[in-house]
Amino acid sequence: MCRRWFSNDDAKAAEAEAAAAQRVAAEEVKQQAIQERAIAKREDISQALTASSERKGRRGGTGRRSMIMAQSGQGFLSRFG
């Protein structure tokens, strides 16, 4: 007729508390990984946009140009006309 110091209820409560703490820790790690990926994606997108705008700037203008009559005088008619 010895009584245990801890009943089964106490052991189950301790296990549930430990499991809850592990779930919280795992969720924090998961959220941190998601945030790191989001930051990396944001940086990649901004780099791609700046590279794209730099390439557009080197082309010399926007829109389509006629190969026959270019505004700068480098069209077909000015070369061979």
Secondary structure, DSSP 4 states (H G I P E B T S, - for coil): -PPPSS-HHHHHHHHHHHHHHHHHHHHHHHHHHHHHHHHHHHHHHHHHHHHHHHHHHHHTSSS---SSS-TTS-SHHHHH-
